[in-house]
Amino acid sequence: MSQRTAITRRSFVAGAALVTVLGRGGRAEAQDPRVVEAAKKEGKVVWYTSLVLPSAERVAKLFEAAYPGVKVEVHRTGSERILQRVMQELQANIKNVDVIHTSDAGHFVLLKDKKLLAKYTPAGVEGFPSGFKDKDGFSYGLRATVNCIAYNTKAVPAAEAPKTWKDLLDARWKGKMVTAHPGYSGVIATHVLALVHLHGWDYFKALAQNQLMLVQSANDPSTTVASGERVVAVNGGEYSFYQLKKKGNPVEMVYPKEGVPLVVSPTAITSFAPHPSAARLFTDFTFGRELQQFLADSEGLYTGHPDVKYPADKPKLSDLKLLNTDPDELLKRNEEIKKRFVEFFGA
């Protein structure tokens, strides 16, 4: 199990409030007692997730507080690594994971086709937008983010910051920018496909001429820019930048008017789940309004839940031009995306 990450005071307060709400008649009390009892007998749920570790650990602690006796075993890595691990484990006849959550919607097309997902509809998703729901009921979008441009406010004046995706092609930014990798991150694979639709592969060929620093996770550009190691991020999950900005780091986000890639991150229960009752209990919990609101308040994420309210200092999705990608196309073009990226950026 991953070592528990220290929880900030702000997150602890938010978590305590959520547990209080749950104890007053939220999802914990609404659950079928038989499911809760069966989950306690199983003792744990194994969660493979691409959600950044501090956030994933906070979700785990909130669930454990709501359902004492059921532990969450968190395994966090990049989306592409999660799929690779699941397939390698199954080849070795290892059936370990109960719930899979990545930011590459194409994964869930593949897993469904291979009959590796259980059909399960968590309570509360009826009002979610169609883009957050698999039409066959095998997976649902747990959270969403947009990819944005970001810059270090100590190094780049607001008036000089890039405002559009093509502004990043300016030679003035040569050696000063960072990108995450679609071979590791589902958020970035989705981003690349969205911008290929917008500007074509020639855009990335030109972008590579500016000698970008390469990192792995969609979370990594935010820390790289905040530290000043590079002053502009050409992509990255907006929620990561938002969290660092809220903590006082010199980071500002830019949402290009020609559109920002929307990344919906699905979750699903495996058809071979060793702890099926705990998996259903955990899935219901994560889609409850209280936890979905927590993701928006504490983590800076977007969700599909119609009753979730967002912080006043975050743009509403309705205020942004969203670049959507099709999960089937994302799956079909996954190898092309990784191959062309390595061709242009060299790794």
C-alpha positions in Angstrom: 0.0 0.0 0.0 1.2 3.5 -0.7 2.5 5.4 2.3 -0.2 7.9 3.5 0.6 11.5 2.5 0.2 14.2 5.1 -3.1 16.0 4.8 -3.1 19.8 4.7 -5.1 21.6 7.3 -7.4 22.9 4.6 -8.1 19.4 3.3 -8.5 18.0 6.8 -11.2 20.6 7.6 -13.0 19.9 4.3 -12.7 16.2 5.0 -14.0 16.5 8.5 -17.0 18.5 7.2 -17.7 15.8 4.7 -17.6 13.0 7.2 -20.0 15.1 9.4 -22.4 15.4 6.5 -22.2 11.7 5.8 -22.8 10.9 9.4 -26.0 13.0 9.3 -27.7 11.0 6.7 -25.4 11.1 3.6 -24.2 8.2 1.6 -23.0 6.2 4.5 -26.5 5.9 6.0 -28.2 5.5 2.6 -26.3 2.4 1.8 -27.9 -1.1 1.9 -26.7 -2.5 5.2 -26.1 -5.9 3.5 -23.7 -4.3 1.1 -21.9 -2.5 3.9 -21.7 -5.7 5.9 -20.4 -7.7 3.0 -17.8 -5.0 2.3 -16.6 -5.1 5.9 -16.2 -8.9 5.6 -14.0 -8.3 2.5 -12.0 -5.8 4.5 -10.7 -3.6 1.7 -11.0 -2.3 -1.8 -7.9 -2.1 -4.1 -7.9 1.1 -6.2 -5.7 1.7 -9.2 -5.9 5.5 -9.8 -4.2 8.2 -11.8 -5.5 10.9 -9.5 -2.5 12.7 -7.9 -1.4 10.9 -4.8 -2.3 13.5 -2.1 -5.8 13.8 -3.6 -6.2 10.0 -3.9 -5.1 9.6 -0.3 -7.6 12.2 0.9 -10.5 10.4 -0.9 -9.3 7.1 0.7 -9.3 8.6 4.2 -12.7 10.0 3.8 -14.1 6.7 2.7 -12.4 4.9 5.6 -13.9 7.4 8.0 -17.4 6.9 6.5 -17.1 3.1 6.5 -14.8 2.0 9.4 -13.5 -1.5 8.8 -13.1 -1.2 5.0 -9.6 0.0 4.0 -8.7 1.5 0.6 -5.4 0.2 -0.8 -4.3 3.0 -3.1 -2.0 2.3 -6.1 -1.3 5.6 -7.9 0.6 6.0 -11.2 0.1 7.4 -14.6 -2.9 6.4 -16.7 -0.9 4.5 -19.3 1.1 2.6 -16.6 -2.2 1.6 -14.9 -3.5 -0.1 -18.1 -0.1 -1.7 -18.7 0.0 -3.1 -15.1 -3.6 -4.5 -15.3 -2.9 -6.3 -18.6 0.4 -7.7 -17.3 -1.1 -8.9 -14.1 -3.9 -10.7 -15.9 -1.4 -12.4 -18.2 0.2 -13.7 -15.0 -3.3 -14.7 -13.7 -3.0 -12.0 -11.0 -6.4 -10.6 -10.1 -5.7 -7.8 -7.7 -7.5 -4.6 -8.7 -11.2 -3.8 -7.8 -11.6 -0.3 -9.1 -9.8 1.3 -12.1 -9.6 5.0 -12.5 -7.6 6.7 -15.3 -7.7 9.8 -17.4 -7.6 8.0 -20.7 -11.2 7.3 -21.7 -10.0 5.0 -24.5 -8.8 2.5 -21.8 -12.4 1.8 -20.8 -13.4 1.1 -24.4 -10.6 -1.5 -24.5 -11.4 -3.0 -21.1 -15.1 -3.2 -21.9 -14.4 -4.9 -25.2 -12.2 -7.5 -23.4 -15.1 -8.1 -20.9 -12.8 -7.0 -18.0 -15.4 -4.5 -16.6 -18.4 -5.2 -14.5 -21.6 -3.4 -15.4 -22.5 -1.2 -12.5 -24.4 2.1 -12.2 -23.5 4.0 -9.0 -26.4 5.9 -7.4 -26.5 9.5 -8.2 -25.2 9.5 -11.8 -28.6 9.9 -13.4 -28.2 13.6 -14.0 -24.6 13.5 -15.3 -24.0 14.7 -18.8 -23.7 12.1 -21.5 -19.9 12.7 -21.8 -19.5 11.4 -18.3 -21.4 8.1 -18.9 -20.6 5.0 -20.9 -23.8 4.3 -22.9 -23.6 0.6 -21.8 -23.3 1.4 -18.1 -19.7 0.1 -17.5 -17.9 3.3 -16.6 -18.6 6.8 -15.4 -16.6 10.0 -15.3 -15.4 10.5 -11.7 -13.9 13.8 -12.3 -12.7 16.1 -15.1 -10.1 18.7 -15.7 -9.1 21.0 -18.6 -5.6 21.4 -20.1 -4.4 25.0 -20.0 -1.3 27.1 -20.5 0.4 28.3 -17.3 3.3 30.6 -16.5 5.4 31.7 -13.5 4.3 35.2 -12.6 7.7 36.2 -11.2 9.4 35.5 -14.5 6.7 36.4 -17.0 4.6 39.6 -16.9 0.9 38.9 -17.5 0.9 41.2 -20.6 3.7 39.1 -22.1 2.3 35.6 -21.3 1.2 33.4 -24.2 -2.5 33.7 -24.8 -3.1 31.0 -27.5 -1.7 27.6 -28.2 0.1 29.0 -31.3 1.7 31.7 -29.1 3.8 28.9 -27.7 5.5 28.5 -31.0 7.3 31.9 -30.6 11.1 31.5 -30.5 11.2 33.7 -27.4 10.1 30.7 -25.3 12.9 28.4 -26.6 14.3 26.4 -23.7 11.9 27.9 -21.3 8.9 25.6 -21.5 7.8 22.2 -20.1 5.4 19.5 -21.4 4.1 16.3 -19.8 4.2 13.0 -21.8 1.3 11.2 -23.5 3.1 7.9 -23.1 2.6 8.2 -19.3 -0.4 10.5 -18.9 -3.9 10.0 -20.1 -4.6 13.7 -19.6 -1.8 14.5 -22.0 -2.8 11.9 -24.5 -6.2 13.4 -24.6 -4.7 16.9 -24.9 -2.5 15.9 -27.8 -5.4 14.4 -29.8 -7.5 17.5 -29.1 -4.8 19.9 -30.4 -4.1 17.6 -33.4 -7.8 18.1 -34.3 -7.4 21.9 -33.8 -4.0 22.6 -35.4 -2.7 19.3 -36.9 0.6 17.4 -36.3 2.6 20.3 -37.8 1.8 22.3 -34.6 3.6 19.8 -32.5 6.5 19.6 -35.0 6.9 23.3 -34.7 6.5 23.3 -30.9 9.3 20.8 -30.5 11.7 23.3 -32.1 11.5 25.3 -28.9 13.3 22.6 -27.0 10.8 21.7 -24.3 11.7 20.0 -21.0 9.9 16.7 -20.8 8.2 15.4 -17.7 5.9 12.5 -17.1 2.7 13.2 -15.2 0.1 15.9 -16.1 0.8 17.1 -12.5 4.5 17.7 -13.1 4.4 20.8 -15.2 2.7 22.7 -12.4 5.6 22.1 -9.9 8.2 22.7 -12.6 6.7 26.2 -13.4 6.0 27.0 -9.7 9.7 26.4 -8.9 10.9 28.5 -11.9 12.8 25.6 -13.5 10.8 26.4 -16.6 8.6 29.5 -16.8 5.8 28.3 -19.1 3.8 25.0 -19.2 2.3 24.1 -22.6 -0.1 21.7 -21.0 -1.0 20.0 -17.6 -4.1 19.4 -15.6 -5.6 22.8 -14.7 -6.5 21.5 -11.2 -2.8 21.0 -10.4 -1.9 24.6 -11.2 -5.0 25.8 -9.3 -4.0 23.9 -6.2 -0.5 25.5 -6.2 -1.8 28.9 -6.9 -4.2 28.6 -3.9 -1.2 27.8 -1.8 0.5 31.0 -2.8 2.8 29.8 -5.5 3.6 32.2 -8.4 1.5 30.4 -11.0 -1.2 31.8 -13.3 -3.4 29.9 -15.8 -4.4 30.9 -19.3 -7.4 29.4 -21.1 -6.9 29.9 -24.8 -10.0 31.2 -26.5 -9.7 28.8 -29.4 -10.5 26.0 -26.9 -9.2 24.0 -24.0 -9.1 20.2 -24.1 -11.6 18.7 -21.7 -10.4 15.5 -20.0 -13.1 13.3 -18.4 -11.5 10.6 -16.2 -13.7 7.5 -16.0 -13.8 4.9 -13.2 -15.1 1.3 -13.3 -15.3 -1.9 -11.3 -13.4 -4.9 -12.7 -15.3 -8.0 -13.7 -12.9 -10.1 -11.7 -12.8 -7.8 -8.6 -11.6 -9.8 -5.5 -13.6 -7.5 -3.3 -16.8 -6.8 -5.3 -19.0 -5.5 -2.4 -16.3 -3.1 -1.2 -15.8 -2.0 -4.8 -19.5 -1.1 -5.2 -19.6 0.6 -1.8 -16.5 2.7 -2.7 -17.8 3.5 -6.2 -21.2 4.7 -4.8 -19.3 6.8 -2.2 -17.1 8.5 -4.8 -20.1 9.5 -6.9 -22.1 10.9 -4.0 -22.8 14.6 -4.1 -20.8 15.2 -0.9 -17.6 13.6 -2.3 -18.1 15.2 -5.7 -18.4 18.6 -4.0 -15.2 17.8 -2.0 -13.4 17.2 -5.3 -14.5 20.6 -6.5 -13.8 22.5 -3.3 -10.6 20.9 -2.0 -9.0 19.6 -5.2 -10.1 22.1 -7.8 -11.6 19.5 -10.1 -14.7 19.6 -12.3 -17.3 16.8 -12.0 -20.4 15.7 -13.8 -22.7 16.0 -10.8 -25.4 18.6 -11.5 -25.6 19.8 -7.9 -21.9 20.6 -7.4 -21.0 24.2 -7.0 -17.6 25.6 -7.9 -15.2 28.1 -6.3 -15.8 31.6 -7.5 -12.1 31.9 -8.6 -12.5 29.0 -11.1 -14.1 29.4 -14.6 -17.2 27.4 -15.1 -17.0 24.8 -17.9 -19.9 26.7 -19.6 -17.6 29.8 -19.8 -14.9 27.9 -21.7 -14.8 26.7 -25.3 -14.2 22.9 -24.7 -12.3 20.7 -27.1 -13.9 17.2 -26.7 -12.3 13.9 -27.8 -14.0 10.6 -28.6 -12.9 7.7 -26.5 -13.0 5.3 -29.4 -10.7 7.5 -31.4 -8.5 8.0 -28.4 -8.1 4.2 -28.2 -7.5 3.8 -32.0 -4.9 6.5 -32.2 -3.1 5.8 -28.9 0.0 4.3 -30.5 0.1 7.0 -33.2 -0.1 9.7 -30.5 2.8 8.2 -28.6 4.9 7.5 -31.7 4.5 11.0 -33.2 5.2 12.7 -29.9 8.5 10.7 -29.5 9.3 11.5 -33.1 9.1 15.2 -32.5 10.3 15.6 -29.0 12.9 12.8 -28.9 11.7 10.8 -25.9 
